[in-house]
Structures are given as C-alpha cells and as structure tokens.
Amino acid sequence: MNQRRSIRHVVISGRVQRVGFRAWVERTALVTGVEGWVRNRSDGSVEAVFAGSPEQIETMLHACRQGPRNAAVEAVEELASAPDDLAGVRTGERFSVLPTI
C-alpha cells in the first residue's frame, strides 16, 4: 500500500461561482478523505488545495473537472504547491471553505 502524501494547488475556471461549487468541493473532499481548503477568487474562479494520497488527489482532480450539476468547468490549472499551502485550513477542520480573495 502506498502511503505517500501529495499536495495539489489548483484554480478552477468556468461557471464555477454561484453554483454551489465550494460546498460541493468540501463534501467531495470529506468523502474522499482529502484535507485542504477551497475559496472563491474575485476573478470568478475557484481556488483549492488538496492533500492526500496520489490516488485521492487524482479522484479530486477528476471530480473538479466535472463539478456539480450547474457548473461548467472550462479548466483546472495546477499551480506550484508546497506544504505551507495547507496553512489556510482552520484549526479543528479537515477541509475548510475560506472567504473570497
């Protein structure tokens, strides 16, 4: 069994705000066992950090390419990631929905 931990920092663009995308990402992450955070960005995109096994991360990325029912995902862009990207997770939470930046 592979116990490696991966971190991915992504920006999801398209029709991804006002469609419940952040809440959907949070639910999907918790079911998948992924740690991290999600937030809206002022440019209309959604930004997220996912931490977990490579398999869990791939499951999240695949899910984000589809999005919830009313979303229309155009792109999932991966940014450089580092362990301090998880600093946004609120104390006591596994996955946090953060304020818009």
C-alpha positions as CSV (number, residue, x, y, z in Angstrom):
1,M,0.0,0.0,0.0
2,N,1.3,3.4,-1.0
3,Q,1.4,5.9,2.0
4,R,2.9,8.9,0.1
5,R,1.2,12.2,0.6
6,S,0.7,14.7,-2.2
7,I,-0.4,18.3,-2.2
8,R,-2.0,20.0,-5.2
9,H,-2.9,23.6,-5.6
10,V,-5.5,24.3,-8.3
11,V,-7.5,27.1,-9.9
12,I,-10.8,26.0,-11.5
13,S,-12.3,28.3,-14.1
14,G,-15.6,28.5,-16.0
15,R,-19.0,28.9,-14.5
16,V,-17.9,27.8,-11.0
17,Q,-19.3,30.5,-8.7
18,R,-23.0,30.8,-7.6
19,V,-23.5,27.1,-8.4
20,G,-22.6,25.6,-5.0
21,F,-19.1,24.7,-6.2
22,R,-17.3,25.4,-2.9
23,A,-19.8,23.4,-0.8
24,W,-19.6,20.6,-3.4
25,V,-15.8,20.5,-3.3
26,E,-15.9,20.4,0.5
27,R,-18.4,17.5,0.6
28,T,-16.4,15.6,-2.1
29,A,-13.1,16.1,-0.3
30,L,-14.5,14.9,3.0
31,V,-16.0,11.8,1.4
32,T,-12.7,11.2,-0.4
33,G,-10.6,11.7,2.7
34,V,-8.7,14.7,1.3
35,E,-7.5,17.6,3.5
36,G,-7.3,21.2,2.4
37,W,-9.3,24.2,1.6
38,V,-11.4,25.9,-1.1
39,R,-12.3,29.6,-1.8
40,N,-13.8,31.8,-4.5
41,R,-11.5,34.3,-6.2
42,S,-12.6,37.8,-7.2
43,D,-11.8,36.9,-10.9
44,G,-14.7,34.4,-10.9
45,S,-12.6,31.3,-10.5
46,V,-12.3,28.9,-7.5
47,E,-9.0,28.1,-5.9
48,A,-8.3,24.9,-3.8
49,V,-5.6,23.0,-2.1
50,F,-5.9,19.2,-1.8
51,A,-3.6,17.0,0.4
52,G,-3.8,13.2,0.5
53,S,-2.6,10.1,-1.3
54,P,-1.8,10.4,-5.0
55,E,-5.0,8.3,-5.7
56,Q,-7.2,10.6,-3.5
57,I,-5.8,13.7,-5.2
58,E,-6.4,12.2,-8.7
59,T,-10.0,11.4,-7.6
60,M,-10.5,15.1,-6.5
61,L,-9.0,16.5,-9.7
62,H,-11.2,14.3,-11.8
63,A,-14.2,15.3,-9.8
64,C,-13.3,19.0,-10.2
65,R,-13.1,18.7,-14.0
66,Q,-16.8,17.7,-13.9
67,G,-18.0,19.9,-11.0
68,P,-21.6,20.0,-9.6
69,R,-24.6,19.8,-11.7
70,N,-25.0,23.6,-12.5
71,A,-21.3,24.2,-13.1
72,A,-19.5,24.4,-16.4
73,V,-15.8,23.8,-15.8
74,E,-13.5,25.1,-18.5
75,A,-10.1,24.4,-17.0
76,V,-8.4,23.0,-13.9
77,E,-5.0,24.7,-13.7
78,E,-2.3,23.3,-11.4
79,L,-0.1,25.8,-9.5
80,A,3.2,25.1,-7.8
81,S,2.4,23.7,-4.3
82,A,4.1,23.4,-1.0
83,P,3.3,22.1,2.5
84,D,2.6,25.6,3.7
85,D,-0.3,25.8,1.3
86,L,-2.3,23.9,3.9
87,A,-1.9,26.8,6.4
88,G,-5.4,28.0,5.3
89,V,-7.1,25.0,6.9
90,R,-8.9,26.2,10.0
91,T,-7.9,24.6,13.4
92,G,-10.1,21.6,14.1
93,E,-11.2,21.2,10.4
94,R,-10.1,18.6,7.9
95,F,-11.3,20.7,5.0
96,S,-12.2,24.5,5.1
97,V,-14.3,26.8,3.0
98,L,-12.4,30.1,3.1
99,P,-13.5,33.7,2.3
100,T,-13.2,35.1,-1.2
101,I,-9.9,36.7,-2.1
